[in-house]
Amino acid sequence: MEPAYSYCEDGRKEDKKMKTRETARKMAYIGAGAGLVLFAVIGLLPGSFLGGVVGLNIAGTLFGMPVSSAILPRLIVGISMLLGVLVSGIIFIAGSTVLGWLIGCIIDAVKAEKGALVEVKNK
């Protein structure tokens, strides 16, 4: 079996491995960064609010509707607020990462198609 590299004329190694899906990987990173920014700007406060409302509803059903200021209802509300922020972050970051990756895959497919068309023209 031939090694994955060969020597150039001046003795340097040349990598023969094809660099496929590079654009998809780069676009996924860009999408993750954009999702992080969008989460910080748009998703942080609503995630906390929605988690707090869910926590108040849970604490209200467990301890009675005028929720007291005891430690357990406060813990339930606090944990649900953290979970709301976590779920909001996962949705924003994962969604934008997948969207960026899909855009990168489309760009890679177009590049590969153009490369195949160029090869056919030259033959």
One Martini backbone bead per residue (centre of mass of N, CA, C, O) as a GRO file, in nm:
protein
  123
    1MET     BB    1   0.097   0.036   0.022
    2GLU     BB    2   0.067   0.364  -0.016
    3PRO     BB    3   0.153   0.640   0.098
    4ALA     BB    4   0.013   0.961   0.196
    5TYR     BB    5   0.290   1.041   0.062
    6SER     BB    6   0.514   1.251  -0.125
    7TYR     BB    7   0.783   1.359  -0.316
    8CYS     BB    8   0.918   1.621  -0.418
    9GLU     BB    9   1.165   1.762  -0.602
   10ASP     BB   10   1.291   1.899  -0.317
   11GLY     BB   11   1.196   1.670  -0.078
   12ARG     BB   12   0.921   1.726  -0.001
   13LYS     BB   13   0.628   1.673   0.144
   14GLU     BB   14   0.320   1.551   0.002
   15ASP     BB   15  -0.010   1.572   0.043
   16LYS     BB   16  -0.281   1.349  -0.073
   17LYS     BB   17  -0.499   1.439   0.093
   18MET     BB   18  -0.811   1.528   0.087
   19LYS     BB   19  -0.986   1.846   0.126
   20THR     BB   20  -1.273   1.785   0.269
   21ARG     BB   21  -1.504   1.983   0.432
   22GLU     BB   22  -1.378   2.259   0.518
   23THR     BB   23  -1.609   2.459   0.486
   24ALA     BB   24  -1.804   2.319   0.680
   25ARG     BB   25  -1.629   2.349   0.931
   26LYS     BB   26  -1.597   2.657   0.927
   27MET     BB   27  -1.905   2.722   0.925
   28ALA     BB   28  -1.961   2.589   1.197
   29TYR     BB   29  -1.789   2.785   1.363
   30ILE     BB   30  -1.934   3.040   1.275
   31GLY     BB   31  -2.214   2.948   1.376
   32ALA     BB   32  -2.135   2.919   1.674
   33GLY     BB   33  -2.056   3.213   1.717
   34ALA     BB   34  -2.327   3.336   1.633
   35GLY     BB   35  -2.494   3.180   1.846
   36LEU     BB   36  -2.355   3.303   2.093
   37VAL     BB   37  -2.433   3.594   2.035
   38LEU     BB   38  -2.739   3.551   2.014
   39PHE     BB   39  -2.772   3.441   2.297
   40ALA     BB   40  -2.664   3.692   2.450
   41VAL     BB   41  -2.875   3.893   2.321
   42ILE     BB   42  -3.159   3.709   2.307
   43GLY     BB   43  -3.165   3.424   2.503
   44LEU     BB   44  -3.105   3.477   2.808
   45LEU     BB   45  -3.358   3.621   2.925
   46PRO     BB   46  -3.589   3.431   2.822
   47GLY     BB   47  -3.476   3.174   2.954
   48SER     BB   48  -3.505   3.278   3.243
   49PHE     BB   49  -3.806   3.343   3.240
   50LEU     BB   50  -3.917   3.065   3.157
   51GLY     BB   51  -3.783   2.907   3.387
   52GLY     BB   52  -3.921   3.069   3.616
   53VAL     BB   53  -4.213   2.999   3.544
   54VAL     BB   54  -4.183   2.696   3.573
   55GLY     BB   55  -4.085   2.705   3.869
   56LEU     BB   56  -4.338   2.843   3.984
   57ASN     BB   57  -4.534   2.620   3.900
   58ILE     BB   58  -4.401   2.393   4.056
   59ALA     BB   59  -4.402   2.531   4.338
   60GLY     BB   60  -4.712   2.581   4.340
   61THR     BB   61  -4.798   2.277   4.331
   62LEU     BB   62  -4.631   2.185   4.589
   63PHE     BB   63  -4.682   2.466   4.800
   64GLY     BB   64  -4.854   2.665   4.674
   65MET     BB   65  -4.927   2.955   4.520
   66PRO     BB   66  -4.822   3.129   4.735
   67VAL     BB   67  -4.502   3.159   4.728
   68SER     BB   68  -4.267   3.113   4.935
   69SER     BB   69  -3.943   3.197   5.104
   70ALA     BB   70  -3.829   2.935   5.095
   71ILE     BB   71  -3.573   2.727   4.999
   72LEU     BB   72  -3.708   2.523   4.802
   73PRO     BB   73  -3.855   2.714   4.603
   74ARG     BB   74  -3.598   2.868   4.527
   75LEU     BB   75  -3.446   2.627   4.408
   76ILE     BB   76  -3.648   2.556   4.189
   77VAL     BB   77  -3.636   2.829   4.042
   78GLY     BB   78  -3.326   2.841   3.996
   79ILE     BB   79  -3.294   2.575   3.838
   80SER     BB   80  -3.498   2.647   3.613
   81MET     BB   81  -3.344   2.893   3.512
   82LEU     BB   82  -3.086   2.741   3.431
   83LEU     BB   83  -3.227   2.547   3.235
   84GLY     BB   84  -3.337   2.767   3.046
   85VAL     BB   85  -3.060   2.876   2.961
   86LEU     BB   86  -2.943   2.608   2.858
   87VAL     BB   87  -3.156   2.549   2.640
   88SER     BB   88  -3.121   2.811   2.485
   89GLY     BB   89  -2.820   2.768   2.416
   90ILE     BB   90  -2.849   2.503   2.264
   91ILE     BB   91  -3.036   2.604   2.045
   92PHE     BB   92  -2.865   2.834   1.930
   93ILE     BB   93  -2.591   2.686   1.883
   94ALA     BB   94  -2.682   2.428   1.735
   95GLY     BB   95  -2.849   2.558   1.512
   96SER     BB   96  -2.619   2.739   1.389
   97THR     BB   97  -2.422   2.509   1.334
   98VAL     BB   98  -2.597   2.349   1.138
   99LEU     BB   99  -2.643   2.579   0.939
  100GLY     BB  100  -2.343   2.626   0.871
  101TRP     BB  101  -2.283   2.337   0.775
  102LEU     BB  102  -2.487   2.332   0.541
  103ILE     BB  103  -2.365   2.567   0.386
  104GLY     BB  104  -2.085   2.432   0.355
  105CYS     BB  105  -2.185   2.185   0.194
  106ILE     BB  106  -2.292   2.345  -0.044
  107ILE     BB  107  -2.024   2.477  -0.119
  108ASP     BB  108  -1.868   2.211  -0.163
  109ALA     BB  109  -2.052   2.102  -0.388
  110VAL     BB  110  -2.006   2.333  -0.586
  111LYS     BB  111  -1.698   2.304  -0.603
  112ALA     BB  112  -1.695   2.008  -0.702
  113GLU     BB  113  -1.861   2.059  -0.957
  114LYS     BB  114  -1.669   2.265  -1.086
  115GLY     BB  115  -1.423   2.075  -1.092
  116ALA     BB  116  -1.554   1.861  -1.276
  117LEU     BB  117  -1.610   2.054  -1.516
  118VAL     BB  118  -1.317   2.133  -1.571
  119GLU     BB  119  -1.209   1.849  -1.637
  120VAL     BB  120  -1.393   1.797  -1.884
  121LYS     BB  121  -1.295   2.041  -2.057
  122ASN     BB  122  -0.980   1.950  -2.069
  123LYS     BB  123  -1.029   1.666  -2.228
   0.00000   0.00000   0.00000
